[in-house]
């Protein structure tokens, strides 16, 4: 592909990255007697489409909105807005055309345990709308995953063997349902809870859905037809699916699985690359793709942020080291730079009584649950990229 000076390329000079933002203090606050301050660990981060805000999830069921600031010498940042859910947050998503200069576009949606889908105002924190799905007993069914389609007019939600979707202009209980499998034991269709959904950004009106049953299937948006079903995570529950920016490749990750597979969906089930990280617990460890398509960043249970070059499939940087598991990763949408937001933390047992008075130990433990932003050093002209079939090696 032709080189373009506007695309980011990693500099070969060390250090490859620098910390430009950090927030941790409010993740230490106790919101209930049952929640230890040490165990309010983060559960992911998503950078807004305009690149000015970051949204985090944590164990206290609070979605926190942070504004990006380049003053790394300033005191630890605090959120400018909080949205409190009634139970554990399963998933959340930004409106794809969110622009901070257009207040009515500043919205995000979330789904949580025993709750309907909520749409939140990112300016005020107010609840803008509620979308209710009901099961066969006419009881509210909580979605396990959530995603906007590429045109931003529908919200797709994943349930047990089911996709339901809403028109955003019609909140309440108006939805359409698409069963994926007749029964839990049926050999036909996609079984299990739909745990992750991602739409192809090439506007081909297809989307990928991963399930805890261990499969990833690709469907048409308009009619829900199954186009392809992928199985190569040893039956482990799929935790994330994501298309490449050009829409030609699909990346998948699973629970308790160190592998991230890159599939060439043009050639059905061919795996071009397998990228590795440490992910041997049930905690969801996220990855993300740079908007120019050249790099993949993944968290890791050992606190590293791993940066892979998709042209070669090689690990090009692992210099970011966090004090606890790097569980959430999200690139900022700038093709000429590479900034990545990362959340850290995982569940821990309480400190032994004889260590609770050790200020140094307490400070070290408290800093584990945090939001960080790192900026990678660029090396000049680069190129938009796609995985290379000739270099595929199944690492």
N, C-alpha and C positions, 0 to 999 in steps of 0.2 A: 504494500500500500504506500501511497505517496506520503513523504514526510511533510509535516506542517509545524511551523514554529510555535503555534499556539498551544501545542499539546505538551503536557508535563512528561519529563523523563528524569528518572532518579539519577542524582549525581553519584559518581563512583567514590567521591571523597567522603571520609568519615569526619564527624558523626553524620549519619544519614538523616537524623530527625532531631527536633527540639520541642520541648514542652511550651505551649503557648496559652494554655488555659487549664484551670484546675478548680474543682468544687467538691467539697466533702463534708463540710460542717453539718449541714442540715440532715444528712443521711444518718447522723448519730443520734438524732432526737428520738426519744421514746414516745410513741403515740398510744400505746396501750400497755398494761401491766404484763401481758403475755408476750410482748415483743422486746427482746433485748436490744439495747442500743447498738451492740456489736453485730446483731443479726439483721439489721435493716439493709440487707445487701441489694445492690442494683440488679436489674433484670433486663438490661438492654437500653439502647439509645437510637434515636432516629433524628437525623438532621433535616431541617425543613427544606422544601424544594427551592426556596430563595437563598438558602445558605446562611441565614441570619440567626436562626434559633436552633436549639436542641431540645428534644423531648425525651425524658427518662422515665423508666418504670422501676419500682422498688418493692421490697417485701411489705411495706406498710400500706400498700394499695394506693399510693399517690403517684400521679403523673406530674412531673415537675418540668416547667419550661424555663430554659436558660437562654440568655442572649449572649452571643459570641462577643468576647472582648479580647484585644491583643495585648492588654497590659498584664503580662504574667507576673509582674512585681506587685500587683495590687493584692489586697487580702483575698482569701479564698472566696470565690464567687458564690452568690446565693441565687435561688430561683426567683423569677419575677412573677410567676404564676403557678398555682397548684390546683389540680383537679383530683378530688378524692372520690374513689370508687368504693362500692359497698362490699367488695370481696376481691380476691386475688385477680389481678389484671392478666388476662390471657394474651391479648394482642392489642395493638394500637397502630394507627396509620394517619399520615398527613394527607390533606386534600392535595391532589397532584399539581394544582395550579395556584397553590398558596403563594401570596405575594404580600409582604408586610406593608406595601404602599396602598394596598386595596383591602381595607379592613374586613369587608364581607367575605373575602376569600380565605381569611385566616381562621381555619377550622381544622380540627382533627377528630378522629373517632376512636372509640375504645370498646372493648368487650371484656366482661369480668364474670366471675362466678355468680350464678343465680341472678344475673342482671340482664336487661335488654342492651342493645347497642346504643351507646350515647355519642352524640355529637357535641363537641365543646368549642366555645369561642376562645381562640388563642389570644385575644386582646383583653377580655374581661374575666375569663374563667367560668363564665356562665354556661349553663346547659342549654344548647340551642334546640336540640331535637332528640327524640327517642324513637328507636325502631325496634318493634317487638316481634319476635318470632315465637310461634306456639307449636307445641308438639301435638301428637294424636289425642292426648288427654286434655287439650286446650289449656295447658300450663306453659308459662314462659320458658323457652329453651335458650340457654346461654350459648352464644357462638364461641368456638375455640380458636378461630382465626378470622382475620378481616382484611379486606383490601378494596381500594377504589379501582374501578376500571380505568382505562387510559383516557377516556373522555370526561371522567369525573362526575358522571351523572348517576352512577349506580354504586352501591356498596355490596360486595360479595362476601358471604360469611360461610365458614366451614363448620359442619356439625358431624355427628356420627352417621357415616354413609350418606351424607346429604350436603348439597349446596343450596343455600337460600340467598336471594338477593333482593335489595330494596332500591326503589327510585328515591334519590335523596330529596326530591321535591315533595314526597308524600310520606312523611313520618307517620307513625302509629303502627298498625299491625298489617298493613298491606305489603305482602311480599310474594315472591314466586319461589317454588321449591323444585329442586331437581334431585331425585333419588339417584344414588350412584350404584347401589347394590340392593337386591331385593331383601335379603336377610343377612344376619351376621355370619351364617355358615355358607352362604352362597359362594360358588366358585366364579361367578360372573360379576363383573364390575369391580369397583374400588371399595374395599372394605376398610373399616376402622374409622377413627375420628380424623377429620380433615384438619390437620394441625398448622398448615401453612398454605398461602395462596399468593401467586405473583403473576401479573399480567405482562405479556410480551410488549416491550416498549416500541416495537416497530409498527404498532397500530394494525396488526394483522387480526386483531380481535380473537386471540387465543390466550388461554391462561393455563398455568401449571398448578396442580393441587397435590400436596404431599400428605400422606396419612400415617398415623401411628401403626397402621397395619403393614407398613414397610414398602408401600408403592408410591410412585409419582406418576400421575396421569396428566395428559394435556387435553384440554377441552376447547371447543368453540364457544365463544361468548354468547352468540345469538341463539343457538339451539342446544347447547350442552352436549354435543356429540364428542365421544372419546376418540381422539386421533392417535394416541400413543400411550403406552404404559411401560414404565421403566422399573426394573427390579435388580438392584445390585448393591444393597446395603445389608445383605445377610438377614433380611427380614426385620431389621431394627427400625424403630419408629422414625419417620422423616421429621426433621425439625425446621428445615429451611429449604426453600427452592427460590432460585433467582435467575432470570434471563440475563444474558449479556446485553450491553447497550444497543448493539446492532440487531439483537433478536435472533441470532443464528445458533446460539449455544445456551445450554441450560446447566446450572450448577445446583447440586443437591448435597445436603448434609443430614446426618441422622444422629439419634440419641445414643450415647455410649459408643461412638464410632469416631475414630481419629481421621477419617477420610472425608474429603470434599471432592466429589466427582464432577468433571466437566464433560457434558454430553454434546455430541454433534447431532442436533435434532433433525438436521437435513438427512442424515443417514441412519435414522431410527435409533438403535440402541448402542451406537459406538461411543465408547469412552475415550476421549482424547488425552486427558490428564487426570491424575489423582493427586491432590494436594493434602499434606498431612499437618495435623496439629495434635495437641493432647486434649482429649475429650472423653474421659473414661467414667464420668458420672452422669446422672440424669439431668444435670444442669444444661440448659440450652447455651451453646457457644456459637455466636453469630459470626458471619463473614459479610463482606460487601465488595462491590466492584467499583473501581474508579470510573467516572462518567465517560472518559475517553477510551475505556475498554482495555487499557494496557496492564493494569495491576489489580490484583485481588489481595485484600487484607483480611486476616482472620484472627480472632482471639484464640487463646489457648489456656488450658486449665493451670499451667505453670506461670501465668502472668505475662507471657510474651505476646506481642503483636507481630504476626508473621506477614511479610509482604512478598508476594509471588509475582513474577513477570509472566504474563500470559503468552508472550511471544516465544518463550523458551520453556516455560513450565518450571523454572528454577526459583528457589528461595533467594531473594536478593537483599532482604534485611530482616533481622530479628532483634534489633538493638533496643526496642522499647520494652522495658521490664517493669511491670507493675507489682505492687506488694501482695496482690491476690489474683485470683482467676480473672482473666480478661474475658468477660462474657458478652459484651455488646460492642459492635464495630459499625461505624457509619461514616462514609466519605462525605465531604462537602462538595456540592455540585459545581466545581470549577475545573474545566479541562486543562487550564494552564498552570495549575498548582495541585498539590496533594496534601490536604489536611484531613485528618481522620479523628472523629470523636470516639472515645473508648470508655466503657464503664467497667469497673472492677468490683469484685466481691463475690462471696459465696457463703453458704450457711456454715456456722462454726458453733461448737459447744461453748458455753459460758466459761469465763476464766476461772481457774481455781481460786478459792477464797484467799489464799496466801499471796496471790498475784494482783488482786484487785486494788491494792494500795500502791502498786508500783507505777508511778506516773509515766515512766518511759515505756513500759509494756503497754499500758492503756493507750497512750498516744499512738503507738505503732499499730495496735489493733484497730483503733478508731479510723485511721487513715486508709484502711483497706477498702471501704465502701466509698467509691468516688467516681466522678466524671472527669475525664482528661481529654485534652485536644493536643495532638502532635502534628507538627508540620514537617514534611519530608523535604530535603534539600534537592532542588532541581538542578539539572545539568545542561540546560539549554534546549535546543531544538529536539523535538520528539515526534512521535507519530501515533495516530490513532491505531489501535491494534485489535487483533482477534487471535484466538489460540491457533497455533500452527499445527496442521495435520502431519506435516513431514517430521516435526520434532516430537510428536506425541510418544511418550515413553511409559505411561502408567507408573509414575514414581512410587 
